[in-house]
Amino acid sequence: MTPAQRVAAAVADGEALFPGYRDLVARPVSVAWANMPFQGGAWADWDEDGRATPTPRSCHRTGRTGSRAST
């Protein structure tokens, strides 16, 4: 997509969620993050071996989440 096409798609999506959104967008900006150097994404891309240790630790319930659901 060209920058203008990305802006048009984003504004159309915003308008679908929030009627009147189009009127609030004065100077839109679009960034193709996949084309930016050193922007590999917002999450880690682990293989099964790399996921083996931290996942169980991060998913372990500590009782500090405020949830009243039973474990």
C-alpha positions in Angstrom: 0.0 0.0 0.0 1.1 3.5 -0.6 1.2 5.9 2.3 -2.0 7.6 1.0 -3.7 4.2 0.8 -2.6 3.3 4.3 -4.0 6.6 5.6 -7.3 6.1 3.8 -7.6 2.5 5.2 -6.8 3.6 8.7 -9.3 6.5 8.6 -12.0 4.3 7.1 -11.4 1.7 10.0 -11.5 4.5 12.6 -14.7 5.9 11.1 -16.3 2.4 11.2 -15.6 2.3 15.0 -16.1 5.9 15.9 -18.5 7.8 13.6 -17.1 11.3 13.0 -13.5 10.1 13.4 -12.7 11.2 9.8 -13.4 14.8 10.9 -10.9 14.6 13.7 -8.0 13.5 11.5 -6.3 16.7 10.4 -2.7 15.6 9.5 -2.5 11.8 9.3 0.8 9.9 9.4 1.4 6.4 8.2 4.5 4.3 9.0 5.3 1.0 7.3 7.0 -0.5 10.3 8.0 -3.6 8.3 10.2 -1.3 6.2 11.9 0.5 9.1 15.4 -0.7 10.1 15.7 -2.3 13.5 11.9 -2.6 13.9 11.5 -6.4 14.2 8.1 -6.2 15.9 6.6 -5.6 19.3 6.9 -9.2 20.6 9.6 -11.8 21.0 9.7 -14.6 18.4 10.8 -17.6 20.3 11.2 -21.2 19.2 9.9 -24.1 21.3 13.2 -24.4 23.2 13.3 -20.7 24.0 9.7 -20.7 25.2 10.2 -23.7 27.6 11.5 -21.8 30.6 9.9 -18.3 30.6 6.4 -19.3 29.6 5.5 -21.5 32.6 7.1 -18.9 34.8 5.1 -16.0 33.3 1.9 -17.9 33.2 2.1 -19.1 36.8 -0.6 -17.6 38.9 0.7 -15.6 41.9 -2.6 -14.4 43.3 -1.8 -10.8 42.5 -3.9 -10.4 39.4 -7.1 -9.5 41.2 -9.0 -12.4 39.6 -11.4 -14.3 41.8 -11.5 -17.3 39.5 -10.3 -20.5 41.0 -7.0 -21.9 39.8 
